[in-house]
């Protein structure tokens, strides 16, 4: 079956989870374009055809495939195709998954700890090899395995923005293309982290001078965010207050921005965090209004029956955030960089 990235309404969470998996799958004409070994290609095609049949079966039988079972599939493959795991016990969830998979030809021998499939005889070995290769090459390869992106078997992997756009709806694609084009037109450099995460840095210093992050991964939301270091936020707001559209900008920042002081990466912040036992303790003040810091963004909210992402009003504001961030970077002294 084909999954439409523009779909927004779902009759069950099972349908949503299947769709969420399906829209990220890379078509084999793309993922196998540079894979020349015929045996590898044959195994990959069986992986693709089998997984698509599993997702189709789940879509057609949502009462038998709960959303929890869909989310547990990866654990089932790890348990059965990696020779078992002494830390993971066979439980009722795996029994239910195997019962559903038996319709597609799967049989599991608990004594030998092996999974078989007569209909797709190459699947189990090929999938295990794919998983091993993913672990071997997983640096900056986030999302490739779950997306069945067999470019991992190629000698060289080349990311482009089409990989990022593939799972997105037409509307969200338009938004993200607009933000990307604006960033590049301002001289920002694109950092291709993986298929679901593109970053844009300004004025050479990678990371320190980040202006924009575009995020698209397995989560049910798509997030563009302006990137401002927590320690620079006060200066960022000073520049914002001097803009002709300061009132609108400040309102947008206070209502839609998220603030994080990097407690997971900052040693002194981690020490303070242990005292309070929770993220979100730190505050920033915007025109007398205190806002808690937290990594959770405010731009997006989600409910599976009504997908929410960026809207028309967000794009010009995010461009203005980039403008201010660039002005801030240009104002740094050479010692202060």
C-alpha positions as CSV (number, residue, x, y, z in Angstrom):
1,X,0.0,0.0,0.0
2,X,1.0,3.6,-0.4
3,X,1.1,6.1,2.4
4,X,0.0,9.6,1.8
5,X,2.0,12.2,3.8
6,X,-0.9,14.6,3.4
7,X,-3.3,12.5,5.4
8,X,-4.3,14.1,8.7
9,X,-7.3,12.1,10.0
10,X,-7.1,8.6,11.3
11,X,-9.8,6.2,12.6
12,X,-7.5,4.7,15.2
13,X,-4.1,5.2,16.8
14,X,-3.0,1.9,15.1
15,X,-3.7,3.5,11.7
16,X,-1.7,6.6,12.8
17,X,1.3,4.5,13.9
18,X,1.3,2.4,10.8
19,X,1.1,5.6,8.7
20,X,3.9,7.2,10.7
21,X,6.1,4.3,9.9
22,X,5.0,4.1,6.3
23,X,5.6,7.7,5.2
24,X,9.3,7.4,6.3
25,X,10.0,4.3,4.2
26,X,12.4,5.1,1.3
27,X,11.2,3.6,-2.0
28,X,13.6,0.9,-3.2
29,X,14.2,2.6,-6.5
30,X,15.9,5.3,-4.4
31,X,17.5,3.2,-1.6
32,X,18.8,0.5,-4.0
33,X,20.0,2.8,-6.8
34,X,23.6,2.5,-5.8
35,X,23.6,-1.0,-4.5
36,X,25.0,-3.3,-7.2
37,X,25.4,-6.7,-5.5
38,X,22.5,-8.8,-6.8
39,X,22.3,-11.0,-3.7
40,X,22.1,-7.9,-1.4
41,X,19.5,-6.3,-3.7
42,X,17.4,-9.5,-3.6
43,X,17.5,-9.7,0.2
44,X,16.6,-6.0,0.5
45,X,13.7,-6.3,-1.8
46,X,12.4,-9.2,0.4
47,X,12.8,-7.0,3.5
48,X,10.9,-4.2,1.8
49,X,8.1,-6.4,0.4
50,X,7.7,-8.2,3.7
51,X,7.6,-5.1,5.8
52,X,5.1,-3.5,3.5
53,X,2.9,-6.6,3.8
54,X,3.1,-6.4,7.6
55,X,2.1,-2.7,7.6
56,X,-0.7,-3.5,5.2
57,X,-1.9,-6.3,7.4
58,X,-1.8,-4.0,10.5
59,X,-3.7,-1.3,8.6
60,X,-6.4,-3.8,7.6
61,X,-6.6,-5.4,11.1
62,X,-6.3,-2.6,13.6
63,X,-8.1,-4.5,16.3
64,X,-5.4,-7.3,16.2
65,X,-2.5,-4.9,15.7
66,X,-2.7,-2.4,18.5
67,X,-0.5,0.7,18.3
68,X,1.5,-0.8,21.2
69,X,2.3,-3.9,19.0
70,X,3.4,-1.6,16.2
71,X,5.8,0.2,18.5
72,X,7.0,-3.2,19.8
73,X,8.0,-4.6,16.4
74,X,11.5,-3.3,16.6
75,X,12.0,-5.1,19.9
76,X,10.6,-8.3,18.4
77,X,13.1,-8.2,15.5
78,X,16.0,-7.6,18.0
79,X,14.9,-10.5,20.1
80,X,14.4,-13.0,17.2
81,X,16.9,-12.0,14.6
82,X,19.9,-11.2,16.7
83,X,20.1,-14.7,18.3
84,X,18.0,-13.8,21.3
85,X,18.9,-11.6,24.2
86,X,19.4,-13.0,27.7
87,X,18.2,-9.7,29.2
88,X,14.9,-9.8,27.3
89,X,12.3,-12.5,28.1
90,X,9.7,-13.8,25.6
91,X,6.4,-12.2,26.8
92,X,2.8,-12.0,25.8
93,X,3.5,-9.0,23.6
94,X,5.9,-11.1,21.4
95,X,3.3,-14.0,21.4
96,X,0.7,-11.6,20.0
97,X,3.1,-10.2,17.4
98,X,4.1,-13.7,16.3
99,X,0.5,-14.7,16.0
100,X,-0.1,-11.8,13.6
101,X,3.1,-12.4,11.7
102,X,2.1,-16.1,11.2
103,X,-0.4,-14.9,8.6
104,X,2.7,-13.6,6.6
105,X,4.6,-16.9,6.9
106,X,6.7,-16.3,10.1
107,X,7.5,-19.2,12.4
108,X,9.7,-18.9,15.6
109,X,11.6,-21.9,17.0
110,X,12.1,-21.0,20.7
111,X,14.6,-23.9,21.2
112,X,17.0,-22.8,18.5
113,X,16.0,-19.1,19.0
114,X,15.5,-18.7,15.3
115,X,12.9,-17.0,13.2
116,X,11.9,-18.4,9.8
117,X,9.8,-17.4,6.8
118,X,9.1,-19.7,3.9
119,X,7.4,-17.0,1.9
120,X,10.3,-14.6,2.3
121,X,13.3,-17.0,2.7
122,X,15.9,-14.2,2.5
123,X,14.2,-11.9,4.9
124,X,15.6,-13.1,8.3
125,X,19.3,-13.3,7.2
126,X,19.1,-10.1,5.2
127,X,17.4,-8.2,8.0
128,X,19.9,-9.3,10.5
129,X,22.8,-8.2,8.2
130,X,21.0,-4.9,7.7
131,X,20.8,-4.4,11.5
132,X,24.4,-5.3,11.9
133,X,25.5,-2.9,9.2
134,X,23.4,-0.1,10.8
135,X,25.1,-0.6,14.1
136,X,28.5,-0.5,12.4
137,X,27.7,2.7,10.5
138,X,25.2,4.3,12.7
139,X,27.2,7.5,13.3
140,X,25.1,10.3,11.8
141,X,22.8,7.6,10.3
142,X,19.7,8.2,12.4
143,X,16.5,7.0,10.8
144,X,18.0,4.9,8.1
145,X,17.2,1.5,9.6
146,X,13.5,2.1,10.4
147,X,13.1,3.8,7.0
148,X,14.4,0.7,5.2
149,X,17.0,2.9,3.6
150,X,19.3,0.3,2.0
151,X,21.8,3.0,0.9
152,X,23.6,1.7,4.0
153,X,24.9,-1.1,1.7
154,X,26.3,1.3,-0.8
155,X,29.9,2.4,-0.7
156,X,29.0,6.0,-0.2
157,X,25.8,7.7,1.1
158,X,24.9,11.1,-0.1
159,X,22.1,13.0,1.8
160,X,20.1,15.7,0.1
161,X,17.1,17.8,1.1
162,X,14.7,15.5,-0.8
163,X,15.4,12.9,1.8
164,X,14.3,15.4,4.4
165,X,11.2,16.4,2.5
166,X,9.9,12.9,1.5
167,X,7.7,12.2,4.5
168,X,6.3,15.7,4.8
169,X,2.9,17.0,3.7
170,X,2.8,19.4,0.8
171,X,2.1,22.3,3.1
172,X,5.0,21.5,5.5
173,X,7.3,21.0,2.6
174,X,6.5,24.5,1.4
175,X,7.2,26.0,4.8
176,X,10.5,24.2,5.2
177,X,11.7,24.9,1.7
178,X,11.0,28.6,2.3
179,X,13.0,28.6,5.6
180,X,15.9,26.7,4.0
181,X,16.1,29.0,1.0
182,X,16.1,32.0,3.3
183,X,18.9,30.6,5.4
184,X,21.0,29.8,2.4
185,X,20.3,33.2,0.8
186,X,21.8,34.8,4.0
187,X,25.0,32.9,3.6
188,X,24.3,30.2,6.2
189,X,26.0,26.8,5.9
190,X,23.9,23.7,5.8
191,X,24.9,20.8,8.1
192,X,23.3,17.6,7.1
193,X,23.1,15.6,10.3
194,X,20.9,12.9,9.1
195,X,17.7,12.5,7.0
196,X,15.6,14.0,9.7
197,X,17.8,16.8,11.0
198,X,19.3,19.7,9.1
199,X,21.1,22.6,10.8
200,X,22.1,26.0,9.5
201,X,25.1,27.9,10.9
202,X,26.2,31.5,10.2
203,X,29.7,33.1,9.9
204,X,31.8,29.9,10.0
205,X,31.8,28.8,13.6
206,X,29.8,25.6,13.4
207,X,27.5,25.0,16.3
208,X,28.4,28.2,18.2
209,X,26.7,30.3,15.5
210,X,23.7,28.1,14.8
211,X,20.6,30.0,13.5
212,X,18.1,27.4,12.5
213,X,17.3,23.7,12.9
214,X,14.8,21.8,10.8
215,X,13.7,18.6,12.4
216,X,11.7,15.7,10.8
217,X,12.0,12.3,12.4
218,X,9.8,9.5,13.7
219,X,8.0,11.8,16.1
220,X,4.5,12.9,15.1
221,X,5.5,16.5,14.6
222,X,7.8,18.5,12.4
223,X,9.7,21.4,14.0
224,X,11.6,24.3,12.7
225,X,13.3,26.2,15.4
226,X,15.5,29.2,15.7
227,X,18.6,28.4,17.7
228,X,19.8,30.8,20.3
229,X,22.3,29.7,23.0
230,X,20.8,30.1,26.5
231,X,23.8,32.2,27.7
232,X,23.2,34.6,24.7
233,X,19.5,35.0,25.2
234,X,19.6,38.2,27.2
235,X,21.6,39.8,24.4
236,X,19.2,38.4,21.8
237,X,16.3,40.0,23.5
238,X,18.1,43.4,23.7
239,X,18.5,43.3,19.9
240,X,14.9,42.2,19.6
241,X,13.6,45.1,21.7
242,X,15.4,47.6,19.3
243,X,13.6,46.2,16.2
244,X,10.7,48.3,14.6
245,X,8.4,45.3,15.0
246,X,9.6,44.6,18.6
247,X,6.1,44.2,20.1
248,X,5.1,41.4,17.6
249,X,8.5,39.7,18.0
250,X,8.4,39.7,21.8
251,X,4.9,38.4,21.8
252,X,5.9,35.6,19.5
253,X,9.0,34.7,21.5
254,X,7.1,34.6,24.8
255,X,4.3,32.5,23.4
256,X,6.0,30.2,21.0
257,X,9.7,29.8,21.8
258,X,11.2,27.1,24.0
259,X,14.2,27.8,26.3
260,X,16.8,25.4,27.3
261,X,20.1,26.0,29.1
262,X,21.5,22.6,28.0
263,X,21.4,20.9,31.4
264,X,22.1,17.6,29.8
265,X,25.4,18.8,28.3
266,X,26.4,21.5,30.8
267,X,28.2,20.1,33.9
268,X,27.3,23.0,36.2
269,X,23.7,22.9,35.0
270,X,23.5,19.1,35.7
271,X,24.8,19.8,39.3
272,X,22.0,22.3,39.9
273,X,19.5,20.0,38.2
274,X,20.2,17.2,40.7
275,X,19.2,19.6,43.4
276,X,15.8,20.2,41.9
277,X,15.2,16.8,40.4
278,X,13.4,18.2,37.4
279,X,13.9,19.9,34.1
280,X,12.2,23.3,33.7
281,X,13.4,24.8,36.9
282,X,15.3,27.7,35.2
283,X,13.5,30.8,34.1
284,X,13.9,33.6,31.6
285,X,12.1,36.9,32.0
286,X,10.5,38.6,29.0
287,X,9.0,42.0,29.8
288,X,8.4,41.1,33.3
289,X,6.9,37.7,32.4
290,X,8.7,34.6,33.7
291,X,8.9,31.6,31.4
292,X,10.3,28.3,32.5
293,X,13.1,26.7,30.5
294,X,12.5,23.3,29.0
295,X,13.5,21.4,25.9
296,X,9.9,20.9,25.0
297,X,8.9,23.4,22.2
298,X,5.8,25.4,22.2
299,X,5.3,25.7,18.5
300,X,3.8,22.3,18.1
301,X,1.1,20.3,19.8
302,X,-0.2,16.9,18.8
303,X,-3.1,14.7,18.9
304,X,-3.3,11.7,16.5
305,X,-6.6,12.6,15.0
306,X,-5.5,16.1,14.2
307,X,-1.9,16.6,13.2
308,X,-0.4,20.0,14.1
309,X,2.7,21.6,12.7
310,X,4.0,25.0,11.7
311,X,1.6,27.4,10.1
312,X,1.7,30.5,7.8
313,X,2.2,32.8,10.8
314,X,5.3,31.0,12.0
315,X,7.4,31.3,8.8
316,X,7.9,35.1,8.7
317,X,8.5,35.2,12.4
318,X,11.1,32.5,12.2
319,X,12.8,34.4,9.5
320,X,12.9,37.4,11.7
321,X,14.4,35.3,14.5
322,X,17.2,34.3,12.0
323,X,17.7,38.0,11.2
324,X,18.2,38.9,14.9
325,X,20.4,35.9,15.5
326,X,22.6,36.9,12.5
327,X,22.8,40.5,13.9
328,X,23.8,39.1,17.2
329,X,26.5,36.9,15.7
330,X,27.9,39.8,13.7
331,X,28.1,41.8,16.9
332,X,30.4,39.3,18.7
333,X,33.9,40.5,19.2
334,X,36.7,38.2,17.9
335,X,37.6,37.2,21.5
336,X,34.0,36.6,22.4
337,X,33.4,34.0,19.7
